Amino acid sequence: MHAPEYLLKVWKQFDCFPMETLTKLWYYQQPNKHKQRDVSLIKEHREQYGLSGNCFDLAFCLLDAFQKEGITAYPIGHGLHTEDVHVAVIALDEQGNRYLCDLGDQWIIPILLEKEHDAFTEDRLSGFFPGAMVQVQAMDQELTISFQRPNDKISRQSYDLTPIDREEFTKAAESCQRLIDPVPLLEYRMPYKREIAHWEFDRWSIFLSTKEGLLKEPRLTTIEGWAERIHQVTGGDKDFVRQVLEQYQQFS
């Protein structure tokens, strides 16, 4: 079920890349015609501010990295041009087997969707997603991932496995970057004891998803406190984070 080392080598370049919407709001407010950044600009901003972007930004970067290594990859997703949009990447190994590579949802490693193009697992697997067992199910071009948490709560993520044309993908990305949610979101994979956990800043609360369950951090009540904590966890520039959180707070 694990991806070959040449795929993992590319994937691991993004181990410290959070999925976040802070950069999205900041760039939306800049006087630029296009709101979807190209890969070179995403990298430049990461050097400056230590963050990365949303699922589209991460997918563009991952596709670019695979291309540079000669690995065939293409974007997939669901809900294009809607508020529920989500995108990821499919990468092919040398045998043509497909691996789901989803930095937007902060997977630990890619997961094999098939073996010899005909076998999808119904087993619940660990080590692929922070704080949850995953189950892979597919019918035709529809993929559903089920996540089972320690409290037996089940959540799901769906994908249309049809490759998205690059021109359409770029248009959908531009559309997404112009849809601003008034609530900031940041997700990050981080070591916790003997596992990789899922750290999340959402709706002005912070919590950690682990094999032990959901662990809530002490509630913070100031922009300075949230900015400091995000900086501690992700390395993101504290002044930049504070500035964007102040802009988000104006939506409240």
N, C-alpha and C positions, 0 to 999 in steps of 0.2 A: 504493500500500500504506500510505501514511502517513495518519494521522488528520487531519481538518480542524482548523484552528486553534482553533475554539471547544471542541473536545474536548481538545486539547493544553493549552489554557489551564488547564483544571481539573486535568488530570493533573500538570502541572508544579508545582502547589501542593504536591505530595508528593515532590518531587525529593530532599529531605534527610530523608525519613522512613525509618528502618531498619525491617526486619522483625526482631522479636526476641521472645524468650520470658522475658527478665528481668522485665519488667513483669508478665507473666502470673503468675510465681511470687509476686512481691511482693503483687499484688492478691488472689491466691488465699488468702494468709495474713491478709488483712484481715477484720474481723468484719462482712462484708456478706452478705446473703441471696443476692444474685445475683452471679455472678462475671464475666459479660459486662458490660463497661462501656458506657454509652450514649455517643454522640458528644461531647456536651458535657463529660463526665468524661474521655474520652480526650484531648480538647484541653487540659483543665485540667492533667492529669498531664504532658502534653508540655511545657507552659509551665513546670511545676515541675522536671521531671527530664530533659527534652531527648530522651526516647525516644518510642516510639509504641505498639508492640504487635505481636501476631501477625497472621496473614492475615485472621482474622475482624475484628479491630479496624480494620485498614487497609481492608477491604472496606466496613465500615459507614461509615467516614469518606468514602471515595470515592463511595459511593452518595449520601450526604448532599450532597456537593459538586456532583455532577451534578444532583441534584434542584433545588438552589437556582438552577442555571443553566437549568432547564427542559429538561434533556437526559434522554431516556428511558434508563434503565439498570436492570439487575436482577442478582442474584447467581447464580452457577453454581458447580459444584465436583464433587468426588467423595468417596466414603468418609465421608459424614456419619455422625456418632455412632461413629466408629472412630478408632483411633490414627493411621490413614493419611489422615485428612481433609485436604483442601486446598480453598480457595475463592478465587474471583476474581470479576470483574465484567464483564458485557457492556454496552457502551454503543452506542446507535444514532445514526447520523448522520441528517441531514435526509432522506436518501433511503431510510432504513430498513436500511442496511448495518450489519453487526455488527462491533464491534471488541473484541478481547480485551484487558482491562485488568487486569493481574495485579501488584499491588504486593507480594503475599506472596512471589512468586518474584523480585521486584526487576527487572522488565523495564525497559528504558530508555524505551521509548514503547509505546503500544498498537499492535496489529497487526490489519489488516483480515482477517477470516475469509472474506469472500466479496465478489464483485463482481456486482451485480445478482442476488444470491441463488443463484447456481449454479456459481461457479467458485472452487475452492480450489486454491491453488498447491502444486506439488510442487518448486518452486525452493527452493534454500537461500539465505536472505536474511541480510544483515548489518545492523548498526546498530539492531537491536531488542532484543537481549539481550547482557549483558556477557560478553565473552570467548568467544562462540559464534555460529555460523551457525544459523539456525532454519528448520525446514521445517514447514509447516502441512498437516495431512491430516485429513479429516473424512469420516465415513460416517454418514448419518442424523443422530442427535443426539450422536454420539460424536466428540470432537475430540482429536487427538493432536498434540502439539508435539514434534518431535525436535530435540535440541541437538547440533550437531557441534562438538567442541572442536578446538584446534589439533593435538592428537596423534591426531585422527580418532576419538577415543572418542565414542560416541553415547549420550546419555541421553534419557529421555522423560518427559513430563508429560501426563496425560490429564484430560479434563473431560467431564462430561455437560452438554450445552448446554441441557438443559431448565431453564427458569427455576425457581429455588427459591422457593416461597411464603415470604413474609416471616415468618410465624409459625413455619414449619418452620426457616427460616434462624436465627431467634433461639434456638429450642430447640437446634439443632445447635451454635450458638456457645456456649451455656451448657454443653453437654456437653463441648465441646472445652476450655473454660477450666478444667474440673475434672480434666482428664487432664494430669498433670504428668510430663514427661520429666525424668529426673534429670540430664540434660546440658544446659547452657545453649547457646543459639544466637542469633547476631546476624548479619544480612546487610545489606550497605550498598553502594549504588552510589557510586563515587567517580571523579573524573578521574584518569587515568594516561596520561602522555605525550599522545597524540592520540586517546584513546578514553575511554569510560566502562567502568571495570573493576568487578568484583564482589569486594568485600572481605568476608571471612567469618571469624567467630570460632566455632569448632565443636569440640567434644570437647577443649577447652582448648588448641587450636592455632589459629594465624592464617595465612591464606593469601589470595592475590589471584589471581583468574581473569582472564586477559588474552588478547589475540590472540597473544601470545608463548608462552602456555602458563600452567601453574600455578606461581606464585611463592610459596614459603613464607617467611614472616617468621621472624627468629630466635626460637627458642623461649623463651617466658617461663615462669617457674616460681613466681611469687608472685601473690597476689590483687591486691596493690598495682600490680604491673606490668601485669597484664591490664586493671585498671580505668583506669589512666593511658592505655593505648593505645586503649581503647574511647572514652575521653573525647576524645583527640586526633582520632580519626577522625570520630566522630559528634556531638561536642559534648554528649553525655550527661553528666549530673551525676556526677562521679567518686565522691563519697561514696555516692550512691545505688547506683551500679554495684557498688562494692566491697561494700556491705552485702548485695546480692542474690547476688553471687558467693560470698560467705561462706556463705550459706544453701544454695546449690547444692553447695558443697564438702562439706557435711554428708551428702549422698547418697553420697559416695564411700566 
